[in-house]
Every structure is written in structure tokens, then in C-alpha cells.
Amino acid sequence: MTVSRLVLRRPAAWALVALAPAAAAQTPRIYDFTPPGAGNPVVAAVDGGWIQIPLSEFHGHLSAELGDDARRGLTLDGKRRQLERLVDEHLILRDAYRQQADRTERAAVMLQQTRKMLLGELLLAREVDARATCADEQDRLRRQLLDRAFERARIDVSNEAYAALQEAVNDLAPRATAEEPAGLAASLPQALRDRPLAAFEDTRVTVGDAVGVYFSLPARVRPTLDSRAGLEVLLEHLLEYELLAAEAVARGIDRTRTYLEKVERNRNAIVRMWWRDRLARRARERMAAPENESRIRAWYAAQAATRYAERGADGIDRILPFAGNEERIRSDYFDALCEELRTEEAQALRRGHHVVIDEAVLARD
């Protein structure tokens, strides 16, 4: 049997909100969503506009890839190399979407979690951070906001699982000061640990989840679970992100430009991560090949005079020997191999596409 709280007064499918057509029609952005215009000229384009990279996107790339000193010291050739790399990243992003990288199970889970986090953060920024004048007021406003979100929500709780949770907490309490909360939860029998306790929209909470969160709270604020009020306090802690996200949707934050852009930026980051993971797998496969040992040694020999020259206390440069430094050298080689494979794939993706760089814009930037 289940016991339900107040009925939710909003659609449950908030997580499926898509980008607004105006945002979806734009060239995907990795760093910045400022539209092209007179003050933000396009500095590079592929196939006459299939991909457009305005100056703000290029600046975002430089900020992400280079430190302040490196950016200030960039020559025109250096800017051009960085811009070419950004063009590659956009081609890579398009290719990853073509392979439906955003539809993998891992990507879907990550994006779902990201949406909730972003919704909660934007709600807190608007309703708490913008209004609070001190830390105490911030805590009070946050608690009020979460309480309101909880009262609006419908959370289904299993009475049987609730009783099992009470018993488990009582049994584990004597060990709480000596063991980590995750260890206490892991010590439960699997059937009990995985037993569904509560459900809110698409989120399920198990007895193991509740035990872990309960004992992670400072002892002085742990609720008494023999009352309904105590269970509600624990559920607020367990479902804080989900409750704030749902409240944000109720207030229309999921339809704001700020939210949609943040989601798209994170979606693109997840898709690029998929592509890089795929590239790393290829590199690991290459590393595992029998003939790769000779490649590593040849690469080390070619790099030794520059990458592995170290100046001693006597002022004399000495080459770091391969023997005894294999782990570091193999790691460096792996990174170099990933970059080599990336370059190969980017070159392949460029075939058949026409890339134009506005040299005048690049030169005066």
C-alpha cells in the first residue's frame, strides 16, 4: 500500500522540455550563444553558413583552452591555429550528433541530472541569492522555498518500506559514529537496500538511499523517523534537487532563454565527452598492440631532448632516462596519441567541406 502527499499541480514530464525553435535553429554553440551581428562578426564559416563561428564563440574557446598569458601572447598565426581547432571541434560535434551520441543511455542520464541541477540553481539564484542580504537570511529563504516545493509535490511512500527503514536505522545507529554513511547503507541486505521507499515524478528513492542520507546528516539535526514529520524532513533532503527542479518548472524557468542555453551548452559538452571517450578507447586499443612498445620508445627518443631534458642543481641539462620513468612516458605518449588520432579524424571530417576564415576580422581582433 502507498500513502500519497498532496497532488502535484503541474505536468510530470518537465524533463522532456525541448529547446525553443529559435534556439534549435541556430548553429550549435560550444562556448557562447551571442548571435552573429555587426558587433559580433562571423570569423569562420563552413559551407557558406552550415557552421558559423562568431567572434564571441572564438573568444570563449580561447578562454577555455588558454591561460591569460598565452592569450595575450597569441600571434596572428597562433590565433589562426586556435580558430582552425575550433572549426574542428564544431565538425566533431556535428559528427557526434550524427552518430546519435546524445541518445545513449549514459548521455540521457547525465543530461537529466544536469537539467535538474540547472533548474534548481536558477531558481535559487532568483528566489534566494538575489534577495538575501546575509547568510542567515539565505538559509531561511532556501528552507522556505524548499518547504513550499515540498507542499506542492506529490510523493508516494510505501508504508512497508517506511517501517523497514525505521528498523534499519535503529539497528545501524550504534555503528553510526564509527562507520561512513555509505558503508552503513552498503551493509544492508541487498533486497532491503534496493527496496523502493518513495517515488516523485521520475525519481525513485530506495531504503538504501534513505539510510545513506540519514546518517550523512549531523546527529543533532537527524529527524526522528517514528513520526510522519520526521520522514518528511528526510524526504526533503533526499529529493531536494528534484523538488527544486519541479518548482522551477512551475515558475516557468524551464522556458527562459538562460535555462535553454545552459542545457544546450551542457548537452554539447556531454556529446563531446562521448566523442573523446570513443577516441580514448581507440588510443587504448593502439597502446595494447604488441608493436606499440617500439612506437613508444621511438616517440620517447624523438621527444627526449625537449620534453624530457631536466636541468640539475649543477646547471647541466640531463635527459630523463626511459628506465624508471615508463609510467610518466607512457602517459605522455597516450596523450600525444589521442591528439594524433583527433587530428586524423578532424582532417577526415573536413573532406568535402569548404572552410572560410575572415582574415580581416581575425587580424583586428
SEZADO-927502 format. One record per residue: residue in three letters; x, y, z of N, C-alpha, C in turn. Coordinates in pm, whole numbers, plus 50000, padded with zeros to 5 digits. Layout:
% residues N
ALAXYZXYZXYZ/...
END
This chain:
% residues 365
MET500854988150000500005000050000500885012350000/THR500425022849936501185035349933500375046549992/VAL501055056150049500435068150104500915079850021/SER500025088549978500395099549889500275112949960/ARG501225121749926501105135449973500195143249881/LEU500285156449887499425164949806499635162149658/VAL498565163349583498625160749440499465171449372/LEU500335167149283501195176349209500365184549111/ARG500525197849115499745206649028500585211548911/ARG501165202048838501965205548722502135193048636/PRO502445194548506502725182748426503935175448480/ALA503915162248478505025154448532506185153148436/ALA505985156148309507025153648209507915165848186/TRP508225172948293509015185048277510365182348213/ALA510955170648236512315167848187512375166648037/LEU511235165647971511235163747827511105176847750/VAL511155188247820511045201047752512185202647653/ALA511875206047529512895207547425513285222047410/LEU514375224147337514775237847307513695244947227/ALA513565257847250512645265747168513115265547024/PRO512205266146926512615265646785513675275746750/ALA513575287946806514565298146772515965293946813/ALA516075287146930517395282946975517885271046895/ALA516975261646864517375249546794517815252346652/ALA517315263346593517625266246454519015272246438/GLN519635276746545520935282946536522025272346517/THR523165276846464524335268146464524655264246607/PRO524875251546636525215247646774526415255446826/ARG526345259346949527445266647012528075257847119/ILE529365259347134530085252147238530335261247358/TYR530605273947332531025282947439530105294947459/ASP529555300547355528835313247369527655313747272/PHE526525319047319525295319147239524945332947184/THR525845342547196525555355747140525395354446988/PRO524275359046932524075357446787525025366046707/PRO525345361746586526205370046500525525383246467/GLY526315393246443525795406346408526935415946387/ALA526595428746375527605438846348528665439346458/GLY528235437446581529185437546692529765424046724/ASN529335413946654529825400246678529965393146543/PRO530925397446462531035392246326531435377546322/VAL531045370946216531425357046194532895356746150/VAL533695349446223535125348846194535495336446114/ALA534625326346115534845314246035533505308146000/ALA533415302245882532185295945837532525283445756/VAL531645273745763531805261345688530625260145591/ASP530955257645466529935255645362528935267145356/GLY529455279245360528625290945342527665293945455/GLY527845287645570526965290745683526385278645751/TRP526675266645700526215254445769526715254445913/ILE527955258845930528515261646061529015275946059/GLN528625283846157529095297546171529725299246308/ILE530915305146310531615307646436531805322646451/PRO530985329046533531155343446556532325345946652/LEU532705358446661533855362146741533685358346888/SER532465359546941532225356147081532485341347108/GLU532145332847014532415318547028533915315947028/PHE534635322846941536085321446935536715326147065/HIS536255337347119536785342247247536505332147358/GLY535325325947356535015315847456535955303947447/HIS536275299947325537225289047305538595292647361/LEU539085304747331540405308847379540445309147532/SER539375314047594539325314547741539345300647802/ALA538715291047733538655277447785539955269747763/GLU540645272847654541805264847615543145270747660/LEU543225283847678544495290347705544435298747832/GLY545575299947898545675308748013545775323247968/ASP545705332348065545725346648032546995350547958/ASP548135346048006549405349747942549485344347800/ALA549035331947781549085325947647548155333447551/ARG547005337747600546075345247513546675358747473/ARG547265365347571547845378447542549015377347444/GLY549725366247447550885364547361550595358347226/LEU549335356247193548985349847066549345358646947/THR550055352846852550305359646725549125357046632/LEU549135363246517548075360746419548065346146377/ASP549245340246358549315326046324548765317446437/GLY549075321546559548555314046674547045314846682/LYS546475326646656545025328046653544415319246545/ARG545075319046430544555311146319544555296246355/ARG545615291646419545655277446460544545274346559/GLN544325283246654543255281046751541895281146683/LEU541705290046587540425290646517540205277946434/GLU541245273046371541135260646296540765249046390/ARG541325249346509540995238946606539525239946648/LEU539045252146663537635253946698536725249246585/VAL537115251946462536345246646347536295231446355/ASP537415225146386537445210646401536465206146510/GLU536455213446622535575209546731534105210246690/HIS533755219946608532375220846560532055209546462/LEU532995205946379532785194546289532665181546369/ILE533475180246470533415168546558532065167846629/LEU531595179446678530305179846746529185175546651/ARG529185180646530528165176746432528225161746404/ASP529445156346393529605142146363529095133646479/ALA529355137946601528885130546718527355130346723/TYR526725141746691525265141946685524755132946573/ARG525475132746461525075123846351525065109346396/GLN525975105946486526045092346539525135090446661/GLN524295100446688523295099946795523935097946933/ALA525055104746953525725103947082524865109247195/ASP523955118247165523085124047268521965114547308/ARG521825103347237520725093947267521205081347338/THR522455080747374522935069247451522345069847592/GLU522305058547657521735058047792522515066947888/ARG523845066447878524665074547967524405089347946/ALA524345093647819524095107647788522735112047840/ALA521725103547823520385106947869520345108848019/VAL521015099948093521045101048239521785113648282/MET522935116148219523705128048255522935140848226/LEU522255141248111521505153248076520305155148168/GLN519675144148207518555145148301519015151048434/GLN520145146148483520685151348609521095166048593/THR521665169348479522095183048454520905192448452/ARG519815188448387518615196848382518105199948522/LYS518035189748605517555191948741518465201648816/MET519765199548803520705208148871520575222648824/LEU520475224548692520375238148638519075244948682/LEU517975237548678516705243348719516755247748865/GLY517305239048951517415242449091518325254449114/GLU519455254849044520395265949060519765279149017/LEU519065279048905518445291448857517325296048950/LEU516565286549003515505290049098516115296249224/LEU517155290149277517795295349398518425309049373/ALA519005310649255519615323649223518565334649221/ARG517375331549168516335341649156515585344149286/GLU515275333449356514405334649473515155335749605/VAL516435331949608517195332149734518385341749723/ASP519305338749633520545346449627520285361149596/ALA519315363949507519045377849469518335385649579/ARG517795378849678517015385549782517715385849918/ALA518565376149942519195375050074520285385550091/THR520355391250210521385401250241522435395750337/CYS522205383550389523185377350479522995362250472/ALA523935355150532523905340450526522685334850597/ASP522305340550709521145335550782519875337150700/GLU519745348750633518565350950551518565341550431/GLN519735338750378519835329450266519355315550307/ASP519785310950424519345297950474517835297750496/ARG517305308650552515865309250579515055308950449/LEU515465316850351514735317250224514825303950151/ARG515985297650157516135284550093515215274350157/ARG515175274350289514305264850359512845267550326/GLN512425280150323511045283350288510705278850147/LEU511635281050055511415277049916511275261949905/LEU512125254649974512055240049969510785234950034/ASP510375241250143509125237150208507925239250115/ARG507915250650045506805253149951506815242849838/ALA508005239649789508115229749682507635216249731/PHE507945212949855507535200049910506015199349925/GLU505415210349969503975210549988503215209649856/ARG503815214449747503165213749616503295199949552/ALA504215192149600504565179549533503685168049579/ARG503675157749496503055145049535504165134749542/ILE504375129249662505375119049683504685106549735/ASP504835095749664504235083049705505215075349792/VAL504775071249911505645064350006505055050750039/SER505895040650039505485027250077505525026050229/ASN504385022750290504335021050435505225009650482/GLU505244998850404506064987350441507554990850437/ALA507974998150332509375002050323509725012250431/TYR508775020850466508985030550573509245023350705/ALA508475013150732508685005350854510044998450852/ALA510414993350736511714986750723512844996750742/LEU512655009050695513655019450713513825022650861/GLN512725024150933512805026951076513615016151148/GLU513335003751117514034992651182515524992951146/ALA515834995451020517234995650976518005006751045/VAL517395018551055518065029851120518335026851267/ASN517365020851335517565017351475518685007151492/ASP518744997451400519784987051409521174992751381/LEU521265002451289522565007751248523065019151335/ALA522175025251413522525037051491523765035051580/PRO523925023651648525115022051734526425022351656/ARG526385019651525527615019451444527865032751373/ALA526965042151389526995054251307528225062851332/THR528735062951453529875071651482531185065851431/ALA531225052851405532475046351365532545043051217/GLU531425043451146531415039451005530885050650917/GLU531325050550790530855060250693529405057350655/PRO528605067750624527205065450585527055055950467/ALA527935057150367527845048250251528105033850292/GLY529015031850389529285018350436528105012450512/LEU527435020850588526255016250661525165011750564/ALA524945019850461523925016250362524325003450288/ALA525615002350254526074990550181525994977850264/SER525984979150397525934967350484524534961150492/LEU523534968350440522184962850441522074951250343/PRO521234941350371520984931050270520504937550140/GLN520934932250028520634938749901519144940749878/ALA518354930649915516904931849893516324943649970/LEU516834945850091516364957250171516944970250117/ARG518214969950082518874982050032518194987349905/ASP517764978249819517154982149691515644983549697/ARG515074982149813513614982549826513094996749803/PRO512134998649713511605012149687510915017949810/LEU511295029949846510705036849961509735047649915/ALA510155055849819509335067149777509545069949629/ALA508545076349568508615079849426508095094049409/PHE508845101749331508415115349296508725117349148/GLU507675119249068507835120448923508665108648872/ASP509805111248809510585100248752511695095548845/THR511695100148970512745096649065512245086349164/ARG513065076149187512755065749285513805065949394/VAL513365065049518514255065049634514145051649703/THR515285045449732515285032449798515575033949948/VAL515385022950019515735022950162517225025550179/GLY518055019950090519495022450098519835037150079/ASP519155043749984519355058049964519035065650092/ALA517915062150152517465069250272518425067150388/VAL518925055050404519875052250513521145060350494/GLY521665060650370522885068150344522735082950374/VAL521625088950331521395103250354521135105850503/TYR520385097150566520045099050708521315100050792/PHE522235090750774523435090750857524495100650809/SER524295106550692525205117050648524845130450712/LEU523645131450768523245143750837523925144350973/PRO524285156351019524835157551156523835151851256/ALA524355144951356523485138151453522465147551515/ARG522845160251534521955169551604520735173351521/VAL520795171251388519665175151303518985163151238/ARG519415151051273518735139451216517305138851267/PRO516345137551176514945137151220514615124051290/THR513585124551372513085112351436512135105451340/LEU512475093451299511705086851193510455079651244/ASP510185080651373508955074251422507745083351405/SER507935094751337506815103751309506775107051161/ARG505585110251113505435114150973506255126650942/ALA506305136051038507055148351018508535145450997/GLY509055135751073510455132151058510745126250922/LEU509845117850872510015112150739509985123150633/GLU509125133050651509035143950554510345151850549/VAL510955154150665512235161250668513285153250591/LEU513315140150612514285131750542514025131750392/LEU512755131250353512425131450210512825144650145/GLU512725155550219513165168350164514665167850133/HIS515445161750221516875160350197517145150950078/LEU516395140150072516605130349965516225135749828/LEU515205143949823514645148349695514835163249669/GLU515815169349735515975183849726516115188549582/TYR517025182349505517225186749366515945185249284/GLU515275173749302514065171149224512945180749261/LEU512805183649390511745192749434511985206949383/LEU513225211549391513535225049342513375225849191/ALA513755215049122513595215048976512125215848938/ALA511285208149004509855208448975509265222149007/GLU509715228249115509235241549150509685251749045/ALA510885250048994511385258948889510525258048764/VAL510125245948729509255244048613507895250648637/ALA507385249348757506095255548790506155270748775/ARG507355276348789507515290948779508005295148640/GLY508085285548547508415289048409509885290548378/ILE510755286648471512185288348447512665279448333/ASP511995268248311512415259248203512165265048065/ARG511455276248057511185282547928512025295147905/THR512895298247999513725310247985514905307447893/ARG515355318047829516495316947740517745312347815/THR517915317347936519105313748015519155298748037/TYR518035293048078518005278548103518245270647975/LEU517555274247868517685266847743519125267147691/GLU519785278547703521165279347658522075270947746/LYS521855271047876522675262947965522485248047936/VAL521255243947909521015229947875521745226247746/GLU521635235047647522285231947519523805231547534/ARG524355240447612525795240347634526225227247702/ASN525455223047799525795210547869525555198347780/ARG524495198747698524255187847604525455186247510/ASN525915197447458527065197047368528305191847439/ALA528495195747565529645190847642529565175747661/ILE528365170647688528185156147705528465148847575/VAL527995154447464528225148247333529705148347298/ARG530375159347325531825159847300532575150047389/MET532095148147512532705138447602532595124347543/TRP531425121347486531225108247421532255106347311/TRP532475116747230533415115747119534835113847171/ARG535195120847277536535119547333536735105847397/ASP535685100547463535785087147520536015076847410/ARG535315078547299535485069647184536915070547132/LEU537445082647125538825084647080539805078047177/ALA539555079547308540445073547408540425058347399/ARG539265052447367539215037847351540085033447235/ARG540045040947126540895037847012542375038647051/ALA542715048847129544105050447173544525038847263/ARG543645034547353543975023347442544165010447361/GLU543335008647260543504996947174544854997247103/ARG545245009047057546535010446992547665007747093/MET547495012547213548515010547317548694995747350/ALA547604988247337547664973947373548274965347265/ALA548484970747145549054962947035550504959347066/PRO550944947247031552324942947062553374952347005/GLU553144957546883554144966046820554204980046881/ASN553304983246973553264996847026554454999747116/GLU555064989547174556224991847261557344998747185/SER557584994147064558635000446985558245014646945/ARG556945017146924556485030646891556705040147007/ILE556445035447129556635043947246558105047747261/ARG558975037847242560405040547255560895050147146/ALA560385048447025560765057546917560245071646944/TRP559035072646996558465085747030559285092247140/TYR559655084447241560485089647351561805094847297/ALA562435087347209563725091547153563595104847079/ALA562475106647008562265119046934561955130847026/GLN561385128147143560975138747234561985141447344/ALA562925132547363563775132847481564505146147499/ALA565065151547392565885163647405565095175947445/THR563795175847421562965187547454562045184847573/ARG561245174547562560255171847667560895166547795/TYR561955158747783562505151747900563895156547940/ALA564275168347897565535174247941565285181848071/GLU566005178348175565835184748305567165190348353/ARG567145202448402568375208948449568595205448595/GLY569775200448623570115196748758570605208548839/ALA570935205748966571405216249055572725222149008/ASP573485214348931574775219248881574635227348753/GLY573375229548707573145237448587573295229848457/ILE573505216848465573695208648346572385201548312/ASP571985202148183570775195248138571065180348122/ARG570155172248172570275157848158568945152248109/ILE569045142048026567855135647970567295125748070/LEU566005126948098565345117548187565355103748121/PRO565935093748183566035080548119564675073648108/PHE564555065048007563315057547989563115048048107/ALA564175040748141564095031248252563805038648382/GLY562805034248452562395040348577561375051448562/ASN561105055648439560125066248413559065061948311/GLU558905048748299557995043448197556565048448216/GLU556105049148341554705053048364554445067248313/ARG555325076448346555165090148300555255090948148/ILE556215084048090556405084747945555225078547873/ARG554715067347922553555061047860552325070147867/SER552155076947981551025086147994551145097747895/ASP552365103047883552585113847786552325108947644/TYR552785096947615552585091447481551105089247452/PHE550375084747553548935082647536548245095847500/ASP548605106547571548025119647539548375123947397/ALA549625121647359550055125347223549335116947119/LEU549115104247151548405095447059546955099847042/CYS546315103747153544935108847143544875121147054/GLU545845130147068545875142146985546125138446838/GLU546965128646814547215124346677545955118546614/LEU545245110246690544005104346638542945115146617/ARG542895124946707541945135846691542215143446562/THR543475146246537543845153446414543455145546291/GLU543685132546293543315124046180541815124346154/GLU541045123246260539585123146243539075136846198/ALA539655147446255539235160846215539535163246067/GLN540685158746020541025160245879540055152445791/ALA539675140545836538705132645760537345139545755/LEU536945145745865535665152645870535655165145782/ARG536805170945759536885182945676536725179945527/ARG536965167645487536895164445344535485167145291/GLY535435174345180534145177645119533505190045173/HIS534125196345271533585208745329534515220445297/HIS533905231945278534655244145244534685253245366/VAL535885255645419536045263945538536595277545496/VAL535945288245541536385301845510536655309145641/ILE537815315145652538175323245769538245337945727/ASP537595346545800537645360845772538925366345832/GLU539945367345749541265371545797541235385745852/ALA540405394345796540345408145842539825408845986/VAL538765401246013538215400946149539245395146245/LEU539895384446205540875377946291542055387246319/ALA542485394746218543645403446235543375415146327/ARG542175420746323541895432546405541355429146543/ASP541105416246568540565412046699541645413446807/
END
